[in-house]
Amino acid sequence: RVKNMRWYRQLYYGDLSPRKCKRIRFCVKHNVLLLNTYIITLALSDSEQLDLIPARELVQKAYPKKDLSIIGIARDYQDALSVVERIVQDVLIFDPAINIRQYFSDTEDKKWFS
């Protein structure tokens, strides 16, 4: 089981049912191979905002899963782009002066779960 991975409570998801999202969360946490599924996270590098990660990459032992902050899941790449577009719109509506990282980097643990 992957530890130190946190999930946004109000997870963004594309064309997926809530039941499917729950299954995907389980598979990601337990290193189960998922094809055609993308995970949207806060970027690990400071120069980026978001990362679109094919879920199949998370199964690799060498992939840095520690400290991933997952804010969305999608069924394929096009769906992931739609989810990112919704995330950006929500952030801009909330406050056009902040970036995506600032919006999600709230220190309140109520917004996140493991």
C-alpha positions in Angstrom: 0.0 0.0 0.0 1.3 3.5 -0.9 1.7 5.8 2.0 2.1 9.6 2.1 -0.2 10.0 -0.8 -3.1 12.4 -0.1 -6.4 12.9 -2.0 -8.4 16.0 -2.3 -11.7 15.6 -0.5 -13.7 17.2 -3.4 -11.9 15.2 -6.0 -12.3 16.3 -9.6 -13.3 13.6 -12.0 -14.3 13.4 -15.6 -16.6 11.0 -17.2 -16.6 8.6 -14.3 -19.2 7.4 -11.9 -18.5 7.9 -8.2 -18.3 4.1 -7.8 -15.7 3.9 -10.5 -13.7 6.8 -8.8 -13.7 4.8 -5.6 -12.4 1.7 -7.4 -9.7 3.8 -9.1 -8.6 5.3 -5.7 -8.3 1.8 -4.3 -6.3 0.6 -7.3 -3.9 3.5 -7.1 -3.4 3.1 -3.3 -2.7 -0.7 -3.7 -0.5 -0.5 -6.9 -3.0 -2.2 -9.2 -2.3 -1.6 -12.9 -4.8 0.7 -14.5 -4.9 1.3 -18.2 -6.3 4.4 -19.9 -6.7 6.3 -16.6 -5.0 9.5 -15.7 -4.3 11.0 -12.3 -4.1 14.8 -11.9 -1.8 15.9 -9.1 -0.1 19.1 -7.9 3.2 19.1 -9.7 6.2 17.7 -7.9 8.5 20.4 -9.4 8.2 24.0 -8.2 8.1 25.4 -11.8 4.9 23.5 -12.8 1.3 23.7 -11.5 -0.2 20.3 -12.3 1.0 16.9 -13.5 -1.1 14.6 -15.7 0.2 11.1 -14.8 -0.9 7.9 -16.6 -2.0 5.7 -13.7 0.0 2.8 -15.1 3.2 4.7 -14.3 2.3 4.7 -10.6 2.7 0.9 -10.5 6.5 1.2 -11.2 8.6 0.9 -8.0 10.9 3.7 -9.1 8.0 6.3 -9.5 8.1 8.9 -6.8 4.7 8.3 -5.2 5.6 9.8 -1.9 4.0 13.2 -1.2 1.7 13.1 -4.2 -1.3 15.3 -3.8 -4.1 13.9 -6.0 -6.8 16.4 -7.0 -8.4 14.6 -10.0 -8.8 11.4 -12.0 -9.9 10.9 -15.5 -10.7 8.0 -17.9 -8.3 9.0 -20.7 -6.0 11.9 -21.8 -8.8 14.0 -23.4 -10.9 13.6 -20.3 -7.9 14.6 -18.1 -7.6 17.8 -20.2 -11.3 18.6 -19.5 -10.8 18.0 -15.8 -7.8 20.3 -15.8 -9.8 23.0 -17.6 -12.5 22.8 -14.9 -9.8 23.0 -12.2 -8.4 26.1 -13.7 -11.8 27.7 -14.1 -12.7 27.1 -10.5 -9.4 28.6 -9.3 -9.8 31.7 -11.5 -13.4 32.1 -10.2 -12.2 31.8 -6.6 -9.4 34.4 -7.0 -7.7 35.4 -10.3 -4.6 36.6 -8.5 -3.5 33.2 -7.1 -2.1 30.2 -8.9 -3.3 26.6 -8.7 -0.7 25.5 -6.2 -1.7 28.3 -3.8 -5.3 27.4 -4.1 -4.8 23.7 -3.2 -1.9 24.2 -0.8 -4.2 25.2 2.0 -2.7 23.8 5.3 -6.1 22.7 6.5 -6.1 18.9 6.7 -9.9 18.9 6.3 -9.5 19.3 2.6 -7.3 16.2 2.2 -7.4 12.5 3.2 -5.0 9.6 2.9 
